[in-house]
Amino acid sequence: MNGTIRNNIKPGQLVRIVLKQDQLTGKLTEGIVREILTKSATHPHGIKVRLTSGAVGRVKEIVATSSAGPED
């Protein structure tokens, strides 16, 4: 799943982001979403998030969804 749609991203998810300083190289940083920073529903370069490590970047890949129980 890609990270351009805000509704696809929830706090607690494992994602890969590109940091501002890594945009030219495309190097990805993996971590857990602490906070969603982008307010719009979509963003062509990825939704901006803050990870639990404090790193801020745009989501390029969603690795795993949160481990919530089954929805009824």
C-alpha positions as CSV (number, residue, x, y, z in Angstrom):
1,M,0.0,0.0,0.0
2,N,1.4,3.4,-0.8
3,G,1.5,6.4,1.5
4,T,-0.3,9.1,-0.5
5,I,-3.7,8.6,1.1
6,R,-4.2,9.9,4.6
7,N,-6.9,7.4,5.5
8,N,-4.5,4.5,4.8
9,I,-2.2,5.7,7.6
10,K,-2.8,5.3,11.4
11,P,-0.7,5.8,14.4
12,G,1.0,2.6,15.5
13,Q,1.6,1.4,11.9
14,L,5.0,0.3,10.7
15,V,6.0,2.4,7.6
16,R,8.9,3.5,5.5
17,I,9.5,7.2,5.1
18,V,11.9,9.4,3.1
19,L,13.5,12.1,5.3
20,K,13.9,15.6,3.8
21,Q,17.7,15.2,3.6
22,D,17.3,11.8,1.9
23,Q,14.9,13.0,-0.9
24,L,17.6,13.1,-3.6
25,T,18.9,9.6,-2.8
26,G,15.5,8.0,-2.0
27,K,16.9,6.3,1.1
28,L,14.0,5.0,3.3
29,T,13.8,5.0,7.1
30,E,11.6,2.5,8.8
31,G,9.6,3.2,11.9
32,I,6.3,3.4,13.8
33,V,3.9,6.3,13.1
34,R,3.4,8.5,16.2
35,E,1.6,11.4,14.6
36,I,0.2,12.3,11.2
37,L,1.2,15.8,10.2
38,T,-0.4,16.3,6.8
39,K,-4.0,17.7,7.1
40,S,-5.1,17.1,3.5
41,A,-6.7,13.8,2.5
42,T,-4.0,13.0,-0.1
43,H,-0.5,14.3,-1.1
44,P,1.3,13.3,-4.3
45,H,4.7,12.9,-2.5
46,G,3.3,11.0,0.5
47,I,1.6,11.9,3.8
48,K,4.0,13.6,6.2
49,V,4.3,11.8,9.6
50,R,6.4,11.9,12.8
51,L,7.7,8.5,13.9
52,T,8.1,7.3,17.5
53,S,11.9,8.0,17.0
54,G,11.1,11.7,16.3
55,A,12.0,11.5,12.6
56,V,9.7,13.4,10.2
57,G,9.2,12.4,6.6
58,R,6.8,11.4,3.9
59,V,5.4,7.9,3.8
60,K,6.5,5.9,0.8
61,E,5.4,2.4,1.9
62,I,3.1,1.0,4.6
63,V,4.8,-2.1,5.9
64,A,2.2,-3.4,8.3
65,T,-1.2,-2.2,9.5
66,S,-1.9,-1.7,13.2
67,S,-2.7,-4.9,15.2
68,A,-6.3,-4.0,15.9
69,G,-8.9,-6.7,16.4
70,P,-11.5,-7.7,13.9
71,E,-14.0,-5.1,12.9
72,D,-17.7,-5.9,13.3
